[in-house]
Amino acid sequence: MHALMSEALPLYEAARLEMKSLPSKTPVSVLQELLSRRGTTPKYELVQIEGAVHEPTFRYRVTVADIVDPIVSAMGTGRSKKDAKHGAAKAVLDKLIGASSGDLGADTQINNINDLQNSQPDSEGSYGDEKVINNPIGSLQEMCMSRHWPPPKYTMEGETGLPHERQFTIVCAMLKYRQVGLGKSKKLAKRQAAHKMWQALRDATDEANAGGLDDDENTCLNDGVINLVQFLQEIASEQLFEVTYVDIEEKSISGKCQCLVQLSTLPVAVCYGSGITSKDAQAAAAQNALEYLKIMTKK
């Protein structure tokens, strides 16, 4: 009976119900049972091993796909692989439960994928979000990464209407641009805002390439390259990996400062950079790391 009830509930409600079985069950088993009833399983990845040989610290990432959009992942650390997995499972369960709190966040919101199927046509007979490109949020993020622009920021601007007819307003801001998305769920509003921003940036870039923008507008589109270190850190925070810079004491043959940047991705990546100052070297290393991530995400 409990299993049947869990399957019928929205994912966040089912997660809340399953969490009541702690501590008689481990977080790993709770997450496994929750997802197996929906035809999928969590994916665990060993991301990093830190510390001395006799006192290692393990870092695991767990990912939940197929039944949520966007994909949900979380990190966990521990003195053993088992502890790290339990920590990651507990963190992702907390994320699933937090989906009902109304906290949009930049990338931790979880929405029922059936939102699209449940949307109703507007007065013109169109479904609005169905006209949007596939995964507009991801497409916008990829556009920003490929052009070294800062990532977009999403904020909840309003919520109106009766409980069964809510209308959400979400604003997407990037560089000097600001686009508003409306929808019957936060997910639909965010997708629409991302799609409109993607279109605006694409059109602005086309105009820039054709010489249709003035100098100030053209400069604004390229301002994102000036802080590559911050951009890489924002990507790392979003994708749940760590960035560590290591300055090399020796100068290069040409007399430049040198730097390495390590990404705690899977596999762990190390990129090199050099520049006139140590900050320039870090920026160069960050740029190479961003290029690496761009290549890896296309595989």
C-alpha positions as CSV (number, residue, x, y, z in Angstrom):
1,M,0.0,0.0,0.0
2,H,2.8,2.4,0.9
3,A,4.6,1.7,-2.4
4,L,1.4,2.3,-4.4
5,M,0.7,5.5,-2.6
6,S,4.3,6.7,-3.2
7,E,4.0,6.0,-7.0
8,A,0.8,8.1,-7.2
9,L,2.3,11.1,-5.5
10,P,4.4,13.9,-7.1
11,L,8.1,13.2,-6.8
12,Y,8.7,15.8,-4.0
13,E,5.8,14.5,-1.9
14,A,6.9,10.9,-2.4
15,A,10.5,11.9,-1.4
16,R,9.1,13.6,1.8
17,L,7.1,10.4,2.6
18,E,10.1,8.1,2.0
19,M,12.4,10.3,4.2
20,K,10.2,9.5,7.2
21,S,11.8,6.0,7.1
22,L,15.2,7.5,8.2
23,P,17.1,6.5,10.2
24,S,15.8,3.0,10.0
25,K,16.9,3.0,6.4
26,T,20.0,4.6,4.8
27,P,19.7,7.6,2.4
28,V,21.1,5.4,-0.4
29,S,18.3,2.8,0.1
30,V,15.6,5.4,0.4
31,L,16.6,7.1,-2.8
32,Q,17.0,3.8,-4.6
33,E,13.5,2.6,-3.6
34,L,12.0,6.0,-4.4
35,L,13.4,6.0,-8.0
36,S,13.0,2.3,-8.7
37,R,9.3,2.7,-8.3
38,R,9.4,5.2,-11.2
39,G,11.5,3.0,-13.4
40,T,14.9,4.6,-13.0
41,T,17.9,4.5,-10.7
42,P,20.3,7.1,-9.3
43,K,23.8,7.3,-10.8
44,Y,26.7,7.6,-8.4
45,E,30.1,8.9,-9.6
46,L,33.4,9.1,-7.6
47,V,34.5,12.7,-8.3
48,Q,37.5,13.1,-6.1
49,I,39.7,11.6,-3.5
50,E,41.5,14.1,-1.2
51,G,43.8,14.0,1.8
52,A,46.6,11.8,3.0
53,V,46.7,8.1,2.0
54,H,45.8,7.0,5.5
55,E,43.1,9.6,5.9
56,P,41.4,10.0,2.5
57,T,38.2,12.0,1.9
58,F,35.9,10.8,-0.8
59,R,33.6,13.0,-2.9
60,Y,30.7,11.4,-4.7
61,R,28.1,13.0,-7.1
62,V,24.7,11.4,-7.4
63,T,22.5,12.3,-10.4
64,V,18.7,11.8,-10.9
65,A,17.7,11.9,-14.5
66,D,14.8,10.7,-16.7
67,I,11.9,11.7,-14.4
68,V,12.9,15.3,-13.6
69,D,13.7,18.3,-15.7
70,P,16.2,19.9,-15.2
71,I,18.4,16.9,-14.1
72,V,19.1,17.0,-10.4
73,S,22.5,16.2,-8.8
74,A,24.2,16.7,-5.5
75,M,27.5,16.1,-3.8
76,G,28.5,14.2,-0.7
77,T,31.8,13.8,1.1
78,G,32.9,11.3,3.7
79,R,35.8,9.3,5.2
80,S,34.6,6.3,3.3
81,K,33.0,5.8,-0.1
82,K,29.8,4.6,1.7
83,D,29.6,7.7,3.9
84,A,30.1,9.9,0.8
85,K,27.3,8.1,-1.1
86,H,25.0,8.5,1.8
87,G,25.8,12.2,2.0
88,A,25.1,12.7,-1.7
89,A,21.9,10.7,-1.5
90,K,20.7,12.7,1.5
91,A,21.5,16.0,-0.3
92,V,19.6,15.1,-3.5
93,L,16.6,13.9,-1.4
94,D,16.7,17.3,0.3
95,K,16.7,19.0,-3.1
96,L,13.7,17.0,-4.3
97,I,11.8,17.9,-1.2
98,G,12.8,21.5,-1.5
99,A,11.1,21.7,-4.9
100,S,7.7,22.4,-3.2
101,S,9.0,25.3,-1.1
102,G,8.6,27.9,-3.8
103,D,12.4,28.7,-3.8
104,L,13.3,28.9,-7.5
105,G,17.0,29.2,-7.1
106,A,19.1,29.4,-10.2
107,D,19.2,25.7,-10.9
108,T,17.9,23.7,-8.0
109,Q,14.2,23.9,-8.8
110,I,12.5,20.7,-9.6
111,N,9.3,20.6,-11.5
112,N,7.0,17.8,-12.6
113,I,7.8,17.0,-16.3
114,N,4.1,16.7,-16.9
115,D,3.8,20.5,-16.6
116,L,4.1,20.7,-20.4
117,Q,1.5,18.1,-21.0
118,N,-0.9,19.8,-18.5
119,S,-0.6,23.3,-20.0
120,Q,-3.7,24.7,-21.8
121,P,-3.8,26.7,-25.0
122,D,-4.1,30.5,-24.7
123,S,-6.7,32.7,-26.3
124,E,-5.0,32.4,-29.7
125,G,-5.0,28.6,-29.5
126,S,-1.3,28.2,-29.1
127,Y,0.5,26.5,-26.3
128,G,3.2,29.1,-25.9
129,D,6.0,26.9,-24.5
130,E,5.6,24.2,-27.1
131,K,7.0,26.7,-29.6
132,V,10.1,27.0,-27.6
133,I,13.3,25.4,-28.8
134,N,14.2,22.1,-27.1
135,N,15.7,22.7,-23.7
136,P,16.0,26.6,-24.0
137,I,17.6,26.8,-20.6
138,G,20.4,24.5,-21.6
139,S,20.7,26.2,-25.0
140,L,21.1,29.6,-23.5
141,Q,23.7,28.3,-21.0
142,E,25.7,26.7,-23.9
143,M,25.5,29.9,-25.9
144,C,27.0,31.8,-22.9
145,M,29.7,29.3,-22.3
146,S,30.8,29.2,-25.9
147,R,31.1,33.0,-26.1
148,H,32.6,33.4,-22.6
149,W,29.6,35.5,-21.4
150,P,28.5,35.4,-17.8
151,P,25.7,32.9,-17.1
152,P,22.1,34.2,-17.0
153,K,20.4,35.0,-13.7
154,Y,16.7,34.0,-13.1
155,T,14.6,35.7,-10.5
156,M,11.0,35.2,-9.5
157,E,9.1,38.5,-10.1
158,G,5.5,37.6,-9.4
159,E,2.8,35.1,-8.8
160,T,-0.9,35.9,-9.4
161,G,-4.3,34.2,-9.9
162,L,-6.3,31.7,-8.0
163,P,-4.7,28.5,-6.6
164,H,-5.8,26.4,-9.5
165,E,-5.0,29.1,-12.1
166,R,-1.6,30.5,-11.1
167,Q,0.4,32.7,-13.3
168,F,4.1,32.9,-12.6
169,T,6.5,35.7,-13.8
170,I,10.2,35.0,-14.0
171,V,12.9,37.4,-15.3
172,C,16.0,36.3,-17.1
173,A,18.9,38.9,-16.9
174,M,22.2,38.6,-18.8
175,L,24.6,41.5,-19.5
176,K,22.4,44.5,-20.3
177,Y,19.5,42.3,-21.4
178,R,16.3,41.5,-19.5
179,Q,13.6,39.1,-20.7
180,V,10.3,38.3,-18.9
181,G,8.7,34.8,-19.0
182,L,5.1,33.9,-18.1
183,G,3.7,30.5,-17.4
184,K,1.2,28.4,-15.4
185,S,4.2,26.9,-13.6
186,K,7.6,28.2,-12.7
187,K,9.2,25.8,-15.1
188,L,7.2,27.1,-18.1
189,A,7.9,30.7,-17.1
190,K,11.6,30.0,-16.8
191,R,11.7,28.2,-20.1
192,Q,9.9,31.1,-21.9
193,A,12.3,33.7,-20.4
194,A,15.3,31.6,-21.4
195,H,14.0,31.2,-24.9
196,K,13.3,34.9,-25.3
197,M,16.8,35.7,-24.0
198,W,18.3,33.2,-26.4
199,Q,16.5,34.8,-29.3
200,A,17.5,38.3,-28.2
201,L,21.2,37.4,-27.9
202,R,21.2,35.5,-31.2
203,D,19.6,38.5,-33.0
204,A,22.0,41.0,-31.3
205,T,25.0,38.8,-32.3
206,D,23.7,38.6,-35.9
207,E,23.4,42.4,-36.0
208,A,26.9,42.8,-34.5
209,N,28.4,40.5,-37.1
210,A,26.5,42.5,-39.8
211,G,27.7,45.8,-38.4
212,G,24.3,46.8,-37.2
213,L,25.2,47.6,-33.6
214,D,26.9,50.7,-32.3
215,D,30.2,50.4,-30.4
216,D,28.6,50.5,-26.9
217,E,26.2,47.6,-27.8
218,N,29.0,45.6,-29.4
219,T,31.2,46.1,-26.4
220,C,28.4,45.0,-24.0
221,L,28.2,41.7,-25.8
222,N,31.9,41.1,-25.3
223,D,32.2,42.3,-21.8
224,G,31.8,38.8,-20.5
225,V,35.4,37.8,-21.4
226,I,36.9,40.2,-18.8
227,N,36.3,38.0,-15.8
228,L,36.8,34.4,-16.9
229,V,37.8,33.3,-13.4
230,Q,34.4,34.4,-12.0
231,F,32.6,32.8,-15.0
232,L,34.3,29.5,-14.4
233,Q,33.5,29.7,-10.7
234,E,29.8,30.3,-11.5
235,I,29.8,27.3,-13.8
236,A,31.4,25.2,-11.1
237,S,28.9,26.2,-8.5
238,E,26.1,25.4,-10.9
239,Q,27.5,22.0,-12.0
240,L,28.7,21.1,-8.5
241,F,32.5,20.8,-9.0
242,E,35.4,22.6,-7.4
243,V,38.0,24.9,-9.0
244,T,41.5,25.1,-7.5
245,Y,44.2,27.4,-8.8
246,V,47.9,26.6,-8.3
247,D,50.4,29.3,-9.1
248,I,53.8,28.0,-10.5
249,E,56.7,29.8,-8.9
250,E,59.0,29.5,-11.9
251,K,58.4,31.8,-14.8
252,S,58.0,30.5,-18.3
253,I,60.8,30.7,-20.9
254,S,59.3,33.9,-22.2
255,G,59.3,35.3,-18.6
256,K,55.5,35.0,-18.0
257,C,53.7,33.9,-14.8
258,Q,52.3,30.4,-15.0
259,C,49.3,28.8,-13.4
260,L,47.4,25.5,-13.3
261,V,43.7,25.1,-12.6
262,Q,42.2,21.9,-11.4
263,L,38.5,21.0,-11.9
264,S,37.1,18.2,-9.7
265,T,35.1,16.9,-12.6
266,L,35.0,13.3,-13.6
267,P,37.7,12.7,-14.8
268,V,39.6,15.4,-12.9
269,A,40.9,18.0,-15.4
270,V,44.0,20.2,-15.1
271,C,44.5,23.2,-17.5
272,Y,47.4,25.5,-17.9
273,G,47.6,29.3,-18.4
274,S,50.3,32.0,-18.6
275,G,50.3,35.7,-18.5
276,I,52.1,38.9,-17.6
277,T,50.7,38.8,-14.1
278,S,49.5,36.0,-11.9
279,K,45.9,37.2,-12.4
280,D,46.5,37.1,-16.2
281,A,47.8,33.5,-15.9
282,Q,44.7,32.5,-13.9
283,A,42.4,34.1,-16.4
284,A,44.2,32.2,-19.2
285,A,43.9,28.9,-17.3
286,A,40.2,29.6,-16.7
287,Q,39.7,30.3,-20.4
288,N,41.4,27.0,-21.3
289,A,39.3,25.2,-18.7
290,L,36.1,26.7,-20.2
291,E,37.2,25.5,-23.6
292,Y,37.8,22.0,-22.1
293,L,34.3,22.0,-20.6
294,K,32.8,23.1,-23.9
295,I,34.4,20.2,-25.7
296,M,33.4,17.7,-23.1
297,T,29.8,18.8,-23.0
298,K,29.5,18.1,-26.8
299,K,30.6,14.5,-26.4
